[in-house]
């Protein structure tokens, strides 16, 4: 091998070695196992799929509770399950399943609980957020009705 061909070969090998980490990063495949929840929160409403504000307490006359979670690194149609509990009375309220559909891998997902007729009872409530079929919650959100 001539000196010039050897130098070209060395340069090519160096370029390949330097570009390998970038190629692996660019082709990262999203899986439900790698998805995670960050920053569960309550809000008074949603606007364009995002929380309007951040609450820790509602009034008994509040028309609805909104529980939000930031979903990250999730493939399309990742299931997110919200369970609603009235902690003060040790009472299960509801379970709601949603997904990020095809809206992206880093999005807000949310669940709403509406009151039918009577005011909300005073006390402590909890929303647990689960990704896919995980047995342990990925986030827990506590709030009160005062």
C-alpha positions as CSV (number, residue, x, y, z in Angstrom):
1,X,0.0,0.0,0.0
2,X,1.4,3.3,-1.0
3,X,1.9,6.1,1.6
4,X,-0.9,8.2,0.1
5,X,-3.4,5.2,0.1
6,X,-2.4,4.4,3.7
7,X,-3.0,8.0,4.8
8,X,-6.4,8.0,3.1
9,X,-7.3,4.7,4.8
10,X,-6.3,6.1,8.2
11,X,-8.4,9.2,7.7
12,X,-11.4,7.1,6.6
13,X,-11.1,4.9,9.7
14,X,-10.8,8.0,12.0
15,X,-13.9,9.5,10.4
16,X,-15.9,6.3,10.7
17,X,-14.9,6.0,14.4
18,X,-15.8,9.6,15.1
19,X,-19.2,9.4,13.4
20,X,-20.3,6.2,15.0
21,X,-21.6,7.7,18.2
22,X,-23.6,10.3,16.3
23,X,-25.1,7.7,14.0
24,X,-26.2,5.6,17.0
25,X,-27.7,8.6,18.7
26,X,-29.6,9.7,15.5
27,X,-31.1,6.3,15.0
28,X,-32.2,5.8,18.6
29,X,-35.4,3.8,18.6
30,X,-38.1,4.8,21.0
31,X,-39.6,2.0,23.1
32,X,-42.3,2.0,25.8
33,X,-39.7,0.6,28.2
34,X,-37.6,3.7,27.7
35,X,-40.5,6.1,28.1
36,X,-40.9,8.1,31.3
37,X,-43.2,10.5,33.1
38,X,-41.9,13.8,34.4
39,X,-43.8,16.4,36.5
40,X,-47.3,15.3,37.2
41,X,-49.5,18.2,38.1
42,X,-53.1,19.3,38.5
43,X,-54.7,22.2,36.6
44,X,-58.0,24.0,36.4
45,X,-58.2,23.5,32.6
46,X,-56.4,22.5,29.4
47,X,-55.6,24.6,26.4
48,X,-54.3,23.0,23.3
49,X,-53.5,19.9,25.2
50,X,-51.4,21.7,27.9
51,X,-52.2,22.7,31.5
52,X,-53.5,26.2,31.9
53,X,-52.1,26.5,35.4
54,X,-50.8,24.5,38.3
55,X,-53.1,23.8,41.3
56,X,-52.8,21.9,44.6
57,X,-56.4,22.6,45.7
58,X,-59.8,22.9,44.3
59,X,-63.2,24.2,45.7
60,X,-66.2,21.9,46.1
61,X,-67.8,23.7,43.2
62,X,-65.0,23.2,40.7
63,X,-66.5,21.8,37.5
64,X,-63.6,19.4,36.9
65,X,-60.2,18.1,38.0
66,X,-57.4,18.0,35.3
67,X,-54.4,15.7,35.9
68,X,-51.5,16.2,33.6
69,X,-48.2,14.4,33.1
70,X,-45.3,15.1,30.8
71,X,-44.6,12.0,28.7
72,X,-41.0,11.7,27.4
73,X,-39.2,9.4,25.0
74,X,-42.4,7.5,24.1
75,X,-43.2,5.8,20.9
76,X,-46.6,6.5,19.2
77,X,-49.6,5.1,21.0
78,X,-47.9,4.6,24.4
79,X,-50.6,3.8,26.9
80,X,-50.9,6.0,30.0
81,X,-53.3,5.0,32.8
82,X,-54.6,7.5,35.4
83,X,-56.2,6.2,38.6
84,X,-58.2,8.6,40.7
85,X,-58.7,8.0,44.5
86,X,-60.4,9.9,47.3
87,X,-57.8,9.3,50.0
88,X,-59.8,10.7,52.9
89,X,-62.4,8.0,52.5
90,X,-60.1,5.3,51.0
91,X,-62.3,5.3,48.0
92,X,-61.4,4.4,44.4
93,X,-63.1,6.8,42.0
94,X,-62.1,6.0,38.4
95,X,-59.4,4.6,36.0
96,X,-58.8,6.3,32.7
97,X,-56.5,5.2,29.9
98,X,-55.2,7.5,27.3
99,X,-52.3,7.5,24.8
100,X,-50.0,10.0,23.1
101,X,-51.6,8.8,19.8
102,X,-49.2,9.9,17.0
103,X,-48.6,13.4,18.6
104,X,-44.9,13.0,19.3
105,X,-42.6,11.4,21.9
106,X,-42.4,14.4,24.3
107,X,-46.0,15.6,25.0
108,X,-48.5,16.3,27.8
109,X,-51.1,13.6,28.5
110,X,-54.0,14.2,30.7
111,X,-57.2,12.9,32.3
112,X,-60.2,14.8,33.4
113,X,-62.7,14.0,36.2
114,X,-66.0,15.9,36.1
115,X,-68.6,16.3,38.8
116,X,-72.1,15.2,37.9
117,X,-74.3,17.2,40.2
118,X,-73.2,17.3,43.8
119,X,-70.2,19.4,45.0
120,X,-66.9,17.6,45.5
121,X,-66.4,16.2,49.0
122,X,-63.8,18.0,51.2
123,X,-60.6,16.1,51.6
124,X,-57.4,14.7,50.1
125,X,-57.3,13.1,46.6
126,X,-54.6,11.3,44.7
127,X,-54.0,10.6,41.0
128,X,-51.5,7.8,40.1
129,X,-50.0,7.8,36.6
130,X,-48.9,4.5,35.1
131,X,-47.1,3.9,31.8
132,X,-48.2,0.9,29.8
133,X,-48.8,-2.1,32.2
134,X,-46.2,-1.1,34.8
135,X,-47.3,-2.2,38.3
136,X,-45.8,0.8,40.1
137,X,-46.9,4.3,39.4
138,X,-44.6,6.5,37.4
139,X,-46.0,9.6,39.1
140,X,-48.3,10.4,42.0
141,X,-50.2,13.7,42.3
142,X,-51.8,14.8,45.5
143,X,-54.4,17.5,45.8
144,X,-57.2,18.7,48.1
145,X,-60.7,20.0,48.0
146,X,-61.0,22.8,50.5
